[in-house]
Amino acid sequence: NAAVDLSAGPVPVTAWVPPGRAAEARTTFGSAPAMLARFAARFGAPYPWDALTLTIAHRPLDVEAPRAGAPRFDEAALEGDAEESVARELVRQWLGAWISPRARADAWLFDSFASWHASWWLGVSRGADEEAWSLDEKARAVFAGEARGARPLAGSPLDPQVQGRGAWFLQILRGELGADAVDAATRRFVRTRGGGAASSDDFRVEIDSAAGRSYGGYFGIWPRLAEHARSRLTLSYDERERALILDHVQAPAARNGRRFVVDVTVRTDAGEAFRLTSGGLRKTERWPVAVRPRWVEVDPGQTGLCEIERDWPEDMLRAELASAPAAISRARAARDLTGVPTLEAEASLGDCLRRDSFWGVAAACARALGERADEGALAALGAGTRRSDARVRRSSASSLGRLRGRVSGAEVLLKALASDPDRSVAVEAERALSRP
C-alpha cells in the first residue's frame, strides 16, 4: 500500500491505500480531520490516540473490534460514497476502542452510538435532509430485514438491520427525553468512562440522572426487541364538521402477537400539529381543522420506529410531493404514489424527478416511475438520466431496466448510461441490460 497524508489539524491522519489510488483516498477519507474535530467537541473529549491511520484491506473484512487509532476498510470504500462508513468507524475510536464494552452483552450500545452518530455527521456535512434520509434508510433496512428474519440489537454490528435498530434506539430516546439531555448524558458517559470499560447500565445511569426517572425498562427491552410496530393510517376530512379524521389500525407482531405503543405526530401544511398515541389494535382520532389541508405529513421529526402504510387522498399526496418542506415527507409521498394509476400521479412523479433539489426524493420518484410501463414514465426517466447527481441517474437506470422490453426506447437510454462517467451508474445500466 501507499501512504497518503490527509492531515489538516492537530492529529496526523494518514491513509494507506493501493498504489495509484491517492485521488480516491482523498475523496473517501478527506473529511476525516473535520470528523475528528466535530466528534471531539460533541463527546467533550479529545481524540484519544496520537494519530489516525486509515487502511484499505486487501481482502473483505469480517466483523472486528475497533482498532485503536487504526480503523480498516474494504477496498469497496474507494469505489463509492463511504462518508457514513468512515464516520461510523471514527465514532468507534471513542466509543468502542477508548471506552470498550464491559461485556459482550453491552456491545449493542456502542454499535448504537456509532450508527446514530454516523447519520448525525451527514447532517453536519451535507445538511438536515441527508441526516433524515440516512435514518429513514436505516428504518427501512429494519423493516426489510424483519421480512427475512427478525434480529435484535445483539446481532452482528455490520448487519444493516442491527445498525438500523441501534440508530433508532438513540433517535427515539432523543425524542422522548430531549436531544440536549441525551447529548449531555453522552458527554458525561464519555468523560467519566474514558480509557476503561463501561456497560449499558453505566449509560442508563446518566440517562436516568438527566431524566429524573428510571429508563430501566427502555434499556431492558430494546436489546432484545426483534420486531417493530406496523400500522395502517387512513385519512379523510369531514367538511360538515370541519374535522380531520385519522383511522389507525395496528397489525400485531407476527411472532408473538405483541402490540406496540404507536406515538407519531401528524402535521398539516398550515403547521397544525396533532399527536396520535395508540397502544391498541384500532383507534380513530378527530381533530378540529377549519380548512381542508393541502397535505398532511406523518412523523416529519422521525421520532418513532413504525412501518406506516398510508391511505391518503391522491391530491394530498401530490401536494405533499410537490411542496412539503421536509425531503423525507416528499419521498414518502413518492412511495405512496407508486401504485396510484392516474396520469396526474405520473405527472407529479415526473415533475419531481426533474426538479426536486434533494437527490433522495428524485430517486424515490424514479423508482415509483419504474413500476409504470408507458411513454410518460419513459420520458420522465430519460430526464432523470440527465440529472447531475449520480445517485439519481443510478435509480433511473434501475427503473429503465424494469421498462426494458415493455416500452420502446428504454434500451437506447440504458445503452447510453452504460458509458456514464460514474462507474456505479454504468454498472447499474449494464446490469439492467443483462437481465432477460
Buried (B, 14 or more C-beta within 10 A) or exposed (E): BEEBEBEBEEBEBBBBBBEEBBEBBBBBBBBBBBBBBBBBEBBBBBBBBEEBBBBBBEEEEEEEEBBBBBBBBBBEBBEBEBBBBBBBBBBBBBBBBBBBBBEEEBBBBBBBBBBBBBBBBBBBBEEEBBBBBBBBBBBBBBBEBBEEEBBBBBBEBEBBBBBBBBBBBBBBBBBEBEEEBBBBBBBBBBEEBBEEEBBBBBBBBBBBEBBEEEBEEBBEEBBEBBBBBBBBBBBEBEEEEEBBBBBBBBBBBEEEEEBBEBBBBBBBBEEBEBEBEBEEEEBEBEBEBEEBBBBBBBBBBBBBBBBBEBEBBBBBBBBBBBEBEBBBBBBBBBBBBBEBEEEEBBEBBBBBBBEBEBBBBBBBBBBBBBEBEEEBBBBBBBBBBEBEBBBBBBBBBBBBBBBBEEBEBBBEBBEBBBEBEBEBBBBBBBBBBEEE
